[in-house]
Every structure is written in structure tokens, then in C-alpha cells.
Amino acid sequence: MSPPQIIMSSEEDISPQFLDEFQTALTRLGIPFETEQRERAVYMALEDHIPTALVVFLAKPFFDGFLKKAGEDAYAGLKRGLASLVVKASSFTTTIIKSSAGKFQDCSSYSRIISIYSLTNSDKRLKFLLPAAASEEEALEIVDSILALLIEHSAHPGRDALSVTLATARADFLYVLEYDLHARKWRLYHPERRGSNRA
């Protein structure tokens, strides 16, 4: 059995039916995946470092060779499937319970339901923030840009856009990235700039 190329980790409040369509698409495309459920947890961290209710992890082997072998149909199908999840997540509401002010905003332009994770070539974790509300067109653009960024990073390490972006970052166990819809590129997330990408 092939190792999973995509791992979906969801909190127990996320209905398994929410992922049914995406899982069916992955099976049809021949992309090995794995799902897991996790209990609610209390986190002592800034919001951008806390896992969303659903985390979709794109494994390195997927970009190192599997996607190239799978071909354009797998790429297009995966893009549509991920974009559909982003749009569906827009209909969810969340309740935030916080012990102190400052770490969380009551409202956020970024989804607390879904985010996409992956790894750099040097095994540093990446978290791609996704919009709390997105049209199908926006979701397709954002997902396409994530896939393109990671494919380039895998193929041209050190000379790619992701490596250039992370070169200015303080070493961390997790790099959080946000998408600038105007410049159409990913940048390091800074809490004080929250929401400016959609202004």
C-alpha cells in the first residue's frame, strides 16, 4: 500500500460527511490519503499557531514525484476538491472561548475551520491561512497558488519563491503564510497586518 500523500486531521465536531466528496475525488484520482479525528484541546498559543478544526496536510512525497506521475488530471482534481472544501467551510460558524484578551480576535478574516499544512525541503512546517469567506473563483486561485508554490519549492530548492520568502523569517517551528490577493503571492503572516490582504 502506498503511503498517504494527503492527511486530513479533523476535530470531532467536524462531520465525516463534510469530507465525503473530497475523499471520493481522491480515491477516483488514485491519490492515497488518510483521515484522523482528534478531540477538542486547549491551546496556550497565539491563534495563528493553533490548528484549525480541519487540517489538510500535503505530504512532501506528493510534490517530490507522485504528482508528476499522476499527471494534470490529478492536479486539476485536487485543486477543485480543496477549493470546494474552502468554500464549504465558509458556511461554518465557530465559538471562541478565551482566557485573556489579545491572543484572539472575536472575528477573523481567516478561517478557523480549515487550513492547509505542508513541509519545506528542510522539514520545517508550513501553515497556509485560508479566507473565512471565499468565492469559488478566489478559492481556486488560492489553492492553485499553494500547489504551484510547493511544486516549485520541491523542483528548485533554494531558488524558488518560497525559499526567498522564508529567508527573511526568524527561525521557527512553524511558518505561517497568508495570500495577498492583490499581489497574487504568499507572504509571511504578521498579526498586526491582519485582514489587509482583502482590503
Beta strands, then each sheet from edge to edge (+ up, - down):
strand 1: 6-11
strand 2: 33-38
strand 3: 54-58
strand 4: 114-119
strand 5: 125-128
strand 6: 174-180
strand 7: 185-188
sheet 1: 2+ 1+ 3- 4- 5+ 6+ 7-
end
